Amino acid sequence: MKSKEIKQKYIELLLDINIARLARRYFGKSSGWLYHKLDGIDGNGKETDFTPEERELFKGALCDLADRLRQAASEI
């Protein structure tokens, strides 16, 4: 799945996530960098996509968030 397809498929979920914090915490990058990746373009307007490593890191970040949300919910 291309990064643009990820954004289209999961836009409602992504709107509930603080993208700036996710980008900083898991990638050490700016929110702009992650938004560009999700749009499938780089800062110069050229087509881009997640590298395999970035894709795994993004997957791990979402899993970590899910685990943390489940833990918080179970403690309420």
PDB file with one MODEL, atoms N, CA, C and O in Angstrom:
MODEL        1
ATOM      1  N   MET A   1       0.845  -1.171   0.000  1.00  0.00           N
ATOM      2  CA  MET A   1       0.000   0.000   0.000  1.00  0.00           C
ATOM      3  C   MET A   1       0.894   1.239   0.000  1.00  0.00           C
ATOM      4  O   MET A   1       1.775   1.373   0.850  1.00  0.00           O
ATOM      5  N   LYS A   2       0.672   2.126  -0.933  1.00  0.00           N
ATOM      6  CA  LYS A   2       1.433   3.381  -1.015  1.00  0.00           C
ATOM      7  C   LYS A   2       1.025   4.310   0.126  1.00  0.00           C
ATOM      8  O   LYS A   2      -0.062   4.182   0.689  1.00  0.00           O
ATOM      9  N   SER A   3       1.915   5.247   0.456  1.00  0.00           N
ATOM     10  CA  SER A   3       1.632   6.156   1.565  1.00  0.00           C
ATOM     11  C   SER A   3       0.370   6.973   1.318  1.00  0.00           C
ATOM     12  O   SER A   3      -0.384   7.225   2.258  1.00  0.00           O
ATOM     13  N   LYS A   4       0.119   7.394   0.079  1.00  0.00           N
ATOM     14  CA  LYS A   4      -1.105   8.142  -0.222  1.00  0.00           C
ATOM     15  C   LYS A   4      -2.338   7.293   0.066  1.00  0.00           C
ATOM     16  O   LYS A   4      -3.353   7.806   0.539  1.00  0.00           O
ATOM     17  N   GLU A   5      -2.253   6.010  -0.216  1.00  0.00           N
ATOM     18  CA  GLU A   5      -3.375   5.104   0.044  1.00  0.00           C
ATOM     19  C   GLU A   5      -3.601   4.935   1.542  1.00  0.00           C
ATOM     20  O   GLU A   5      -4.738   4.818   1.998  1.00  0.00           O
ATOM     21  N   ILE A   6      -2.503   4.924   2.308  1.00  0.00           N
ATOM     22  CA  ILE A   6      -2.616   4.846   3.769  1.00  0.00           C
ATOM     23  C   ILE A   6      -3.399   6.045   4.269  1.00  0.00           C
ATOM     24  O   ILE A   6      -4.326   5.902   5.067  1.00  0.00           O
ATOM     25  N   LYS A   7      -3.025   7.223   3.801  1.00  0.00           N
ATOM     26  CA  LYS A   7      -3.695   8.444   4.243  1.00  0.00           C
ATOM     27  C   LYS A   7      -5.172   8.410   3.873  1.00  0.00           C
ATOM     28  O   LYS A   7      -6.023   8.727   4.703  1.00  0.00           O
ATOM     29  N   GLN A   8      -5.484   8.031   2.642  1.00  0.00           N
ATOM     30  CA  GLN A   8      -6.877   8.000   2.197  1.00  0.00           C
ATOM     31  C   GLN A   8      -7.700   7.002   3.002  1.00  0.00           C
ATOM     32  O   GLN A   8      -8.832   7.294   3.387  1.00  0.00           O
ATOM     33  N   LYS A   9      -7.142   5.841   3.253  1.00  0.00           N
ATOM     34  CA  LYS A   9      -7.881   4.787   3.941  1.00  0.00           C
ATOM     35  C   LYS A   9      -8.089   5.094   5.422  1.00  0.00           C
ATOM     36  O   LYS A   9      -9.133   4.770   5.988  1.00  0.00           O
ATOM     37  N   TYR A  10      -7.099   5.717   6.040  1.00  0.00           N
ATOM     38  CA  TYR A  10      -7.140   5.922   7.486  1.00  0.00           C
ATOM     39  C   TYR A  10      -7.211   7.394   7.897  1.00  0.00           C
ATOM     40  O   TYR A  10      -6.801   7.740   9.005  1.00  0.00           O
ATOM     41  N   ILE A  11      -7.721   8.258   7.031  1.00  0.00           N
ATOM     42  CA  ILE A  11      -7.734   9.696   7.302  1.00  0.00           C
ATOM     43  C   ILE A  11      -8.432  10.029   8.621  1.00  0.00           C
ATOM     44  O   ILE A  11      -7.933  10.864   9.375  1.00  0.00           O
ATOM     45  N   GLU A  12      -9.552   9.412   8.915  1.00  0.00           N
ATOM     46  CA  GLU A  12     -10.273   9.740  10.148  1.00  0.00           C
ATOM     47  C   GLU A  12      -9.453   9.379  11.377  1.00  0.00           C
ATOM     48  O   GLU A  12      -9.432  10.134  12.349  1.00  0.00           O
ATOM     49  N   LEU A  13      -8.788   8.256  11.346  1.00  0.00           N
ATOM     50  CA  LEU A  13      -7.924   7.855  12.449  1.00  0.00           C
ATOM     51  C   LEU A  13      -6.738   8.812  12.565  1.00  0.00           C
ATOM     52  O   LEU A  13      -6.388   9.240  13.665  1.00  0.00           O
ATOM     53  N   LEU A  14      -6.124   9.144  11.440  1.00  0.00           N
ATOM     54  CA  LEU A  14      -4.963  10.029  11.455  1.00  0.00           C
ATOM     55  C   LEU A  14      -5.322  11.414  11.989  1.00  0.00           C
ATOM     56  O   LEU A  14      -4.479  12.081  12.589  1.00  0.00           O
ATOM     57  N   LEU A  15      -6.550  11.848  11.778  1.00  0.00           N
ATOM     58  CA  LEU A  15      -6.980  13.146  12.296  1.00  0.00           C
ATOM     59  C   LEU A  15      -7.063  13.147  13.827  1.00  0.00           C
ATOM     60  O   LEU A  15      -6.969  14.202  14.453  1.00  0.00           O
ATOM     61  N   ASP A  16      -7.239  11.972  14.424  1.00  0.00           N
ATOM     62  CA  ASP A  16      -7.305  11.862  15.876  1.00  0.00           C
ATOM     63  C   ASP A  16      -5.938  11.740  16.539  1.00  0.00           C
ATOM     64  O   ASP A  16      -5.836  11.751  17.766  1.00  0.00           O
ATOM     65  N   ILE A  17      -4.897  11.626  15.737  1.00  0.00           N
ATOM     66  CA  ILE A  17      -3.537  11.463  16.248  1.00  0.00           C
ATOM     67  C   ILE A  17      -2.790  12.788  16.134  1.00  0.00           C
ATOM     68  O   ILE A  17      -2.938  13.503  15.143  1.00  0.00           O
ATOM     69  N   ASN A  18      -1.998  13.109  17.133  1.00  0.00           N
ATOM     70  CA  ASN A  18      -1.147  14.287  17.061  1.00  0.00           C
ATOM     71  C   ASN A  18       0.056  13.920  16.189  1.00  0.00           C
ATOM     72  O   ASN A  18       1.027  13.323  16.656  1.00  0.00           O
ATOM     73  N   ILE A  19      -0.036  14.293  14.913  1.00  0.00           N
ATOM     74  CA  ILE A  19       0.991  13.924  13.935  1.00  0.00           C
ATOM     75  C   ILE A  19       2.348  14.532  14.291  1.00  0.00           C
ATOM     76  O   ILE A  19       3.383  13.895  14.096  1.00  0.00           O
ATOM     77  N   ALA A  20       2.345  15.744  14.804  1.00  0.00           N
ATOM     78  CA  ALA A  20       3.618  16.385  15.163  1.00  0.00           C
ATOM     79  C   ALA A  20       4.330  15.582  16.241  1.00  0.00           C
ATOM     80  O   ALA A  20       5.536  15.348  16.159  1.00  0.00           O
ATOM     81  N   ARG A  21       3.588  15.168  17.235  1.00  0.00           N
ATOM     82  CA  ARG A  21       4.195  14.388  18.326  1.00  0.00           C
ATOM     83  C   ARG A  21       4.651  13.012  17.831  1.00  0.00           C
ATOM     84  O   ARG A  21       5.731  12.546  18.194  1.00  0.00           O
ATOM     85  N   LEU A  22       3.831  12.370  17.009  1.00  0.00           N
ATOM     86  CA  LEU A  22       4.191  11.064  16.466  1.00  0.00           C
ATOM     87  C   LEU A  22       5.470  11.170  15.632  1.00  0.00           C
ATOM     88  O   LEU A  22       6.370  10.340  15.762  1.00  0.00           O
ATOM     89  N   ALA A  23       5.545  12.184  14.783  1.00  0.00           N
ATOM     90  CA  ALA A  23       6.723  12.375  13.927  1.00  0.00           C
ATOM     91  C   ALA A  23       7.979  12.588  14.765  1.00  0.00           C
ATOM     92  O   ALA A  23       9.028  12.012  14.477  1.00  0.00           O
ATOM     93  N   ARG A  24       7.870  13.415  15.802  1.00  0.00           N
ATOM     94  CA  ARG A  24       9.029  13.693  16.670  1.00  0.00           C
ATOM     95  C   ARG A  24       9.415  12.466  17.483  1.00  0.00           C
ATOM     96  O   ARG A  24      10.586  12.088  17.532  1.00  0.00           O
ATOM     97  N   ARG A  25       8.428  11.850  18.117  1.00  0.00           N
ATOM     98  CA  ARG A  25       8.697  10.756  19.044  1.00  0.00           C
ATOM     99  C   ARG A  25       9.260   9.511  18.361  1.00  0.00           C
ATOM    100  O   ARG A  25      10.215   8.910  18.852  1.00  0.00           O
ATOM    101  N   TYR A  26       8.672   9.128  17.237  1.00  0.00           N
ATOM    102  CA  TYR A  26       9.037   7.863  16.626  1.00  0.00           C
ATOM    103  C   TYR A  26      10.027   7.998  15.468  1.00  0.00           C
ATOM    104  O   TYR A  26      10.774   7.063  15.179  1.00  0.00           O
ATOM    105  N   PHE A  27      10.035   9.145  14.810  1.00  0.00           N
ATOM    106  CA  PHE A  27      10.921   9.324  13.655  1.00  0.00           C
ATOM    107  C   PHE A  27      12.023  10.347  13.893  1.00  0.00           C
ATOM    108  O   PHE A  27      13.016  10.367  13.165  1.00  0.00           O
ATOM    109  N   GLY A  28      11.860  11.201  14.909  1.00  0.00           N
ATOM    110  CA  GLY A  28      12.809  12.284  15.113  1.00  0.00           C
ATOM    111  C   GLY A  28      12.738  13.310  13.996  1.00  0.00           C
ATOM    112  O   GLY A  28      13.734  13.956  13.669  1.00  0.00           O
ATOM    113  N   LYS A  29      11.549  13.456  13.410  1.00  0.00           N
ATOM    114  CA  LYS A  29      11.344  14.360  12.262  1.00  0.00           C
ATOM    115  C   LYS A  29      10.216  15.328  12.588  1.00  0.00           C
ATOM    116  O   LYS A  29       9.555  15.218  13.621  1.00  0.00           O
ATOM    117  N   SER A  30      10.012  16.277  11.683  1.00  0.00           N
ATOM    118  CA  SER A  30       8.950  17.267  11.853  1.00  0.00           C
ATOM    119  C   SER A  30       7.617  16.717  11.373  1.00  0.00           C
ATOM    120  O   SER A  30       7.560  15.724  10.646  1.00  0.00           O
ATOM    121  N   SER A  31       6.548  17.380  11.793  1.00  0.00           N
ATOM    122  CA  SER A  31       5.222  16.981  11.317  1.00  0.00           C
ATOM    123  C   SER A  31       5.130  17.160   9.806  1.00  0.00           C
ATOM    124  O   SER A  31       4.486  16.367   9.119  1.00  0.00           O
ATOM    125  N   GLY A  32       5.775  18.206   9.289  1.00  0.00           N
ATOM    126  CA  GLY A  32       5.774  18.435   7.847  1.00  0.00           C
ATOM    127  C   GLY A  32       6.353  17.260   7.081  1.00  0.00           C
ATOM    128  O   GLY A  32       5.849  16.889   6.021  1.00  0.00           O
ATOM    129  N   TRP A  33       7.404  16.681   7.617  1.00  0.00           N
ATOM    130  CA  TRP A  33       8.016  15.515   6.979  1.00  0.00           C
ATOM    131  C   TRP A  33       7.013  14.372   6.881  1.00  0.00           C
ATOM    132  O   TRP A  33       6.874  13.746   5.830  1.00  0.00           O
ATOM    133  N   LEU A  34       6.311  14.104   7.991  1.00  0.00           N
ATOM    134  CA  LEU A  34       5.354  13.002   7.994  1.00  0.00           C
ATOM    135  C   LEU A  34       4.150  13.306   7.108  1.00  0.00           C
ATOM    136  O   LEU A  34       3.668  12.427   6.394  1.00  0.00           O
ATOM    137  N   TYR A  35       3.664  14.541   7.151  1.00  0.00           N
ATOM    138  CA  TYR A  35       2.556  14.914   6.260  1.00  0.00           C
ATOM    139  C   TYR A  35       2.962  14.726   4.798  1.00  0.00           C
ATOM    140  O   TYR A  35       2.183  14.207   3.999  1.00  0.00           O
ATOM    141  N   HIS A  36       4.172  15.145   4.450  1.00  0.00           N
ATOM    142  CA  HIS A  36       4.651  14.963   3.075  1.00  0.00           C
ATOM    143  C   HIS A  36       4.709  13.477   2.718  1.00  0.00           C
ATOM    144  O   HIS A  36       4.291  13.079   1.630  1.00  0.00           O
ATOM    145  N   LYS A  37       5.223  12.666   3.629  1.00  0.00           N
ATOM    146  CA  LYS A  37       5.282  11.220   3.367  1.00  0.00           C
ATOM    147  C   LYS A  37       3.885  10.663   3.124  1.00  0.00           C
ATOM    148  O   LYS A  37       3.674   9.877   2.201  1.00  0.00           O
ATOM    149  N   LEU A  38       2.933  11.075   3.956  1.00  0.00           N
ATOM    150  CA  LEU A  38       1.565  10.587   3.801  1.00  0.00           C
ATOM    151  C   LEU A  38       0.907  11.102   2.523  1.00  0.00           C
ATOM    152  O   LEU A  38       0.013  10.458   1.976  1.00  0.00           O
ATOM    153  N   ASP A  39       1.354  12.266   2.051  1.00  0.00           N
ATOM    154  CA  ASP A  39       0.839  12.808   0.784  1.00  0.00           C
ATOM    155  C   ASP A  39       1.559  12.220  -0.419  1.00  0.00           C
ATOM    156  O   ASP A  39       1.127  12.406  -1.556  1.00  0.00           O
ATOM    157  N   GLY A  40       2.665  11.504  -0.169  1.00  0.00           N
ATOM    158  CA  GLY A  40       3.421  10.889  -1.258  1.00  0.00           C
ATOM    159  C   GLY A  40       4.309  11.847  -2.009  1.00  0.00           C
ATOM    160  O   GLY A  40       4.665  11.603  -3.162  1.00  0.00           O
ATOM    161  N   ILE A  41       4.676  12.958  -1.349  1.00  0.00           N
ATOM    162  CA  ILE A  41       5.575  13.936  -1.970  1.00  0.00           C
ATOM    163  C   ILE A  41       6.666  14.308  -0.968  1.00  0.00           C
ATOM    164  O   ILE A  41       6.474  14.201   0.244  1.00  0.00           O
ATOM    165  N   ASP A  42       7.809  14.747  -1.490  1.00  0.00           N
ATOM    166  CA  ASP A  42       8.836  15.235  -0.583  1.00  0.00           C
ATOM    167  C   ASP A  42       8.728  16.751  -0.494  1.00  0.00           C
ATOM    168  O   ASP A  42       7.821  17.339  -1.083  1.00  0.00           O
ATOM    169  N   GLY A  43       9.615  17.377   0.215  1.00  0.00           N
ATOM    170  CA  GLY A  43       9.574  18.825   0.403  1.00  0.00           C
ATOM    171  C   GLY A  43       9.733  19.625  -0.869  1.00  0.00           C
ATOM    172  O   GLY A  43       9.410  20.812  -0.898  1.00  0.00           O
ATOM    173  N   ASN A  44      10.228  18.993  -1.926  1.00  0.00           N
ATOM    174  CA  ASN A  44      10.416  19.673  -3.209  1.00  0.00           C
ATOM    175  C   ASN A  44       9.299  19.347  -4.202  1.00  0.00           C
ATOM    176  O   ASN A  44       9.358  19.755  -5.362  1.00  0.00           O
ATOM    177  N   GLY A  45       8.289  18.617  -3.748  1.00  0.00           N
ATOM    178  CA  GLY A  45       7.166  18.282  -4.616  1.00  0.00           C
ATOM    179  C   GLY A  45       7.376  17.032  -5.457  1.00  0.00           C
ATOM    180  O   GLY A  45       6.541  16.701  -6.298  1.00  0.00           O
ATOM    181  N   LYS A  46       8.486  16.339  -5.234  1.00  0.00           N
ATOM    182  CA  LYS A  46       8.748  15.106  -5.978  1.00  0.00           C
ATOM    183  C   LYS A  46       8.027  13.940  -5.308  1.00  0.00           C
ATOM    184  O   LYS A  46       7.832  13.930  -4.093  1.00  0.00           O
ATOM    185  N   GLU A  47       7.633  12.951  -6.124  1.00  0.00           N
ATOM    186  CA  GLU A  47       6.950  11.779  -5.599  1.00  0.00           C
ATOM    187  C   GLU A  47       7.875  10.995  -4.676  1.00  0.00           C
ATOM    188  O   GLU A  47       9.057  10.812  -4.969  1.00  0.00           O
ATOM    189  N   THR A  48       7.323  10.536  -3.560  1.00  0.00           N
ATOM    190  CA  THR A  48       8.094   9.765  -2.587  1.00  0.00           C
ATOM    191  C   THR A  48       7.175   8.766  -1.903  1.00  0.00           C
ATOM    192  O   THR A  48       5.961   8.793  -2.102  1.00  0.00           O
ATOM    193  N   ASP A  49       7.736   7.913  -1.125  1.00  0.00           N
ATOM    194  CA  ASP A  49       6.981   6.949  -0.345  1.00  0.00           C
ATOM    195  C   ASP A  49       7.810   6.599   0.876  1.00  0.00           C
ATOM    196  O   ASP A  49       8.983   6.965   0.958  1.00  0.00           O
ATOM    197  N   PHE A  50       7.207   5.891   1.831  1.00  0.00           N
ATOM    198  CA  PHE A  50       7.961   5.406   2.969  1.00  0.00           C
ATOM    199  C   PHE A  50       8.980   4.380   2.493  1.00  0.00           C
ATOM    200  O   PHE A  50       8.691   3.564   1.619  1.00  0.00           O
ATOM    201  N   THR A  51      10.169   4.428   3.073  1.00  0.00           N
ATOM    202  CA  THR A  51      11.122   3.350   2.846  1.00  0.00           C
ATOM    203  C   THR A  51      10.602   2.137   3.618  1.00  0.00           C
ATOM    204  O   THR A  51       9.736   2.288   4.479  1.00  0.00           O
ATOM    205  N   PRO A  52      11.107   0.950   3.330  1.00  0.00           N
ATOM    206  CA  PRO A  52      10.670  -0.211   4.123  1.00  0.00           C
ATOM    207  C   PRO A  52      10.909  -0.017   5.626  1.00  0.00           C
ATOM    208  O   PRO A  52      10.094  -0.440   6.446  1.00  0.00           O
ATOM    209  N   GLU A  53      12.016   0.616   5.977  1.00  0.00           N
ATOM    210  CA  GLU A  53      12.321   0.859   7.393  1.00  0.00           C
ATOM    211  C   GLU A  53      11.335   1.847   8.006  1.00  0.00           C
ATOM    212  O   GLU A  53      10.871   1.648   9.129  1.00  0.00           O
ATOM    213  N   GLU A  54      11.011   2.923   7.265  1.00  0.00           N
ATOM    214  CA  GLU A  54      10.050   3.916   7.752  1.00  0.00           C
ATOM    215  C   GLU A  54       8.660   3.298   7.886  1.00  0.00           C
ATOM    216  O   GLU A  54       7.928   3.596   8.830  1.00  0.00           O
ATOM    217  N   ARG A  55       8.311   2.452   6.952  1.00  0.00           N
ATOM    218  CA  ARG A  55       7.006   1.777   6.991  1.00  0.00           C
ATOM    219  C   ARG A  55       6.900   0.913   8.256  1.00  0.00           C
ATOM    220  O   ARG A  55       5.866   0.925   8.924  1.00  0.00           O
ATOM    221  N   GLU A  56       7.945   0.175   8.584  1.00  0.00           N
ATOM    222  CA  GLU A  56       7.951  -0.650   9.792  1.00  0.00           C
ATOM    223  C   GLU A  56       7.901   0.218  11.048  1.00  0.00           C
ATOM    224  O   GLU A  56       7.221  -0.117  12.018  1.00  0.00           O
ATOM    225  N   LEU A  57       8.624   1.330  11.022  1.00  0.00           N
ATOM    226  CA  LEU A  57       8.620   2.242  12.158  1.00  0.00           C
ATOM    227  C   LEU A  57       7.233   2.851  12.349  1.00  0.00           C
ATOM    228  O   LEU A  57       6.771   2.989  13.482  1.00  0.00           O
ATOM    229  N   PHE A  58       6.566   3.216  11.257  1.00  0.00           N
ATOM    230  CA  PHE A  58       5.217   3.770  11.327  1.00  0.00           C
ATOM    231  C   PHE A  58       4.249   2.723  11.875  1.00  0.00           C
ATOM    232  O   PHE A  58       3.411   3.023  12.726  1.00  0.00           O
ATOM    233  N   LYS A  59       4.370   1.520  11.390  1.00  0.00           N
ATOM    234  CA  LYS A  59       3.539   0.413  11.880  1.00  0.00           C
ATOM    235  C   LYS A  59       3.757   0.221  13.377  1.00  0.00           C
ATOM    236  O   LYS A  59       2.798   0.086  14.137  1.00  0.00           O
ATOM    237  N   GLY A  60       5.013   0.208  13.793  1.00  0.00           N
ATOM    238  CA  GLY A  60       5.334   0.056  15.211  1.00  0.00           C
ATOM    239  C   GLY A  60       4.804   1.199  16.055  1.00  0.00           C
ATOM    240  O   GLY A  60       4.341   0.985  17.176  1.00  0.00           O
ATOM    241  N   ALA A  61       4.869   2.413  15.524  1.00  0.00           N
ATOM    242  CA  ALA A  61       4.356   3.583  16.244  1.00  0.00           C
ATOM    243  C   ALA A  61       2.857   3.451  16.476  1.00  0.00           C
ATOM    244  O   ALA A  61       2.374   3.720  17.576  1.00  0.00           O
ATOM    245  N   LEU A  62       2.122   3.042  15.454  1.00  0.00           N
ATOM    246  CA  LEU A  62       0.679   2.879  15.596  1.00  0.00           C
ATOM    247  C   LEU A  62       0.340   1.752  16.569  1.00  0.00           C
ATOM    248  O   LEU A  62      -0.606   1.871  17.348  1.00  0.00           O
ATOM    249  N   CYS A  63       1.103   0.664  16.529  1.00  0.00           N
ATOM    250  CA  CYS A  63       0.892  -0.437  17.474  1.00  0.00           C
ATOM    251  C   CYS A  63       1.180   0.013  18.896  1.00  0.00           C
ATOM    252  O   CYS A  63       0.449  -0.345  19.819  1.00  0.00           O
ATOM    253  N   ASP A  64       2.234   0.790  19.081  1.00  0.00           N
ATOM    254  CA  ASP A  64       2.570   1.296  20.402  1.00  0.00           C
ATOM    255  C   ASP A  64       1.453   2.188  20.926  1.00  0.00           C
ATOM    256  O   ASP A  64       1.055   2.071  22.085  1.00  0.00           O
ATOM    257  N   LEU A  65       0.944   3.078  20.077  1.00  0.00           N
ATOM    258  CA  LEU A  65      -0.164   3.943  20.486  1.00  0.00           C
ATOM    259  C   LEU A  65      -1.392   3.117  20.864  1.00  0.00           C
ATOM    260  O   LEU A  65      -2.055   3.397  21.862  1.00  0.00           O
ATOM    261  N   ALA A  66      -1.686   2.101  20.060  1.00  0.00           N
ATOM    262  CA  ALA A  66      -2.836   1.237  20.340  1.00  0.00           C
ATOM    263  C   ALA A  66      -2.670   0.533  21.684  1.00  0.00           C
ATOM    264  O   ALA A  66      -3.614   0.460  22.471  1.00  0.00           O
ATOM    265  N   ASP A  67      -1.483   0.023  21.941  1.00  0.00           N
ATOM    266  CA  ASP A  67      -1.214  -0.662  23.212  1.00  0.00           C
ATOM    267  C   ASP A  67      -1.360   0.292  24.391  1.00  0.00           C
ATOM    268  O   ASP A  67      -1.930  -0.064  25.423  1.00  0.00           O
ATOM    269  N   ARG A  68      -0.843   1.499  24.230  1.00  0.00           N
ATOM    270  CA  ARG A  68      -0.925   2.486  25.307  1.00  0.00           C
ATOM    271  C   ARG A  68      -2.364   2.917  25.552  1.00  0.00           C
ATOM    272  O   ARG A  68      -2.758   3.134  26.699  1.00  0.00           O
ATOM    273  N   LEU A  69      -3.156   3.046  24.487  1.00  0.00           N
ATOM    274  CA  LEU A  69      -4.573   3.397  24.639  1.00  0.00           C
ATOM    275  C   LEU A  69      -5.339   2.269  25.331  1.00  0.00           C
ATOM    276  O   LEU A  69      -6.166   2.528  26.206  1.00  0.00           O
ATOM    277  N   ARG A  70      -5.073   1.030  24.947  1.00  0.00           N
ATOM    278  CA  ARG A  70      -5.733  -0.110  25.588  1.00  0.00           C
ATOM    279  C   ARG A  70      -5.399  -0.169  27.080  1.00  0.00           C
ATOM    280  O   ARG A  70      -6.268  -0.421  27.914  1.00  0.00           O
ATOM    281  N   GLN A  71      -4.141   0.064  27.393  1.00  0.00           N
ATOM    282  CA  GLN A  71      -3.706   0.053  28.799  1.00  0.00           C
ATOM    283  C   GLN A  71      -4.413   1.152  29.583  1.00  0.00           C
ATOM    284  O   GLN A  71      -4.906   0.913  30.686  1.00  0.00           O
ATOM    285  N   ALA A  72      -4.463   2.341  29.025  1.00  0.00           N
ATOM    286  CA  ALA A  72      -5.140   3.450  29.698  1.00  0.00           C
ATOM    287  C   ALA A  72      -6.632   3.139  29.876  1.00  0.00           C
ATOM    288  O   ALA A  72      -7.196   3.392  30.941  1.00  0.00           O
ATOM    289  N   ALA A  73      -7.263   2.600  28.847  1.00  0.00           N
ATOM    290  CA  ALA A  73      -8.686   2.275  28.922  1.00  0.00           C
ATOM    291  C   ALA A  73      -8.958   1.218  29.982  1.00  0.00           C
ATOM    292  O   ALA A  73      -9.964   1.284  30.687  1.00  0.00           O
ATOM    293  N   SER A  74      -8.067   0.249  30.093  1.00  0.00           N
ATOM    294  CA  SER A  74      -8.288  -0.819  31.080  1.00  0.00           C
ATOM    295  C   SER A  74      -8.129  -0.322  32.501  1.00  0.00           C
ATOM    296  O   SER A  74      -8.641  -0.945  33.432  1.00  0.00           O
ATOM    297  N   GLU A  75      -7.428   0.791  32.691  1.00  0.00           N
ATOM    298  CA  GLU A  75      -7.213   1.334  34.027  1.00  0.00           C
ATOM    299  C   GLU A  75      -8.314   2.295  34.467  1.00  0.00           C
ATOM    300  O   GLU A  75      -8.333   2.744  35.613  1.00  0.00           O
ATOM    301  N   ILE A  76      -9.218   2.602  33.562  1.00  0.00           N
ATOM    302  CA  ILE A  76     -10.293   3.555  33.887  1.00  0.00           C
ATOM    303  C   ILE A  76     -11.421   2.824  34.587  1.00  0.00           C
ATOM    304  O   ILE A  76     -12.425   3.438  34.948  1.00  0.00           O
TER     305      ILE A  76
ENDMDL
END
